[in-house]
């Protein structure tokens, strides 16, 4: 093939992707959730807009690769006594063939010195947000019509202080959270809006007790939450898939 082995590999992967997803979409099956719903629900900006419409507070947010806009946004937040955090817009870097070669881009707080290189800032868009101070974080798992809310006490470990995905499970208590009827309603509504049967929703509870929406993962992990809290998420998924 013209262009060499790398182009051939990309072409073969695209053919495999088309074959697999075409086959999946041809099935007359019960999904949790349908691949098309998972794909369309994965965009963070529509999630934030809908969350705000449903009554959630969302962080002040900028998506840009314009260095001047980014620095102005940083100045705006600092003027209010806030901090600027950077995170990915997408679900993350491509998965490497070998686990040792995989990497994650964590949320991080930026200093003014991090914003001086125009070439770096202009390379591609990123999501810049107001950093929201936390009492604890909430991971809400939606399975059908059932809600499982887990408090992640990320502030008890320096490792997980900014991003709990850095994982320090022995020092990060995970507790069952008694979700209010309003929180349940909002989480079910945002899940149903995207035609999902399952969702993992990340939120922050501030020291003042306000709940702030961060994002929805349409295909998020939940096994470790069940192990640490005993919440029967697997049973809820099974019930939903085997309902009459």
Order of alpha helices (4+ residues) and beta strands (2+ residues): alpha-alpha-alpha-beta-beta-alpha-beta-beta-alpha-beta-beta-beta-beta-alpha-beta-beta-alpha-alpha
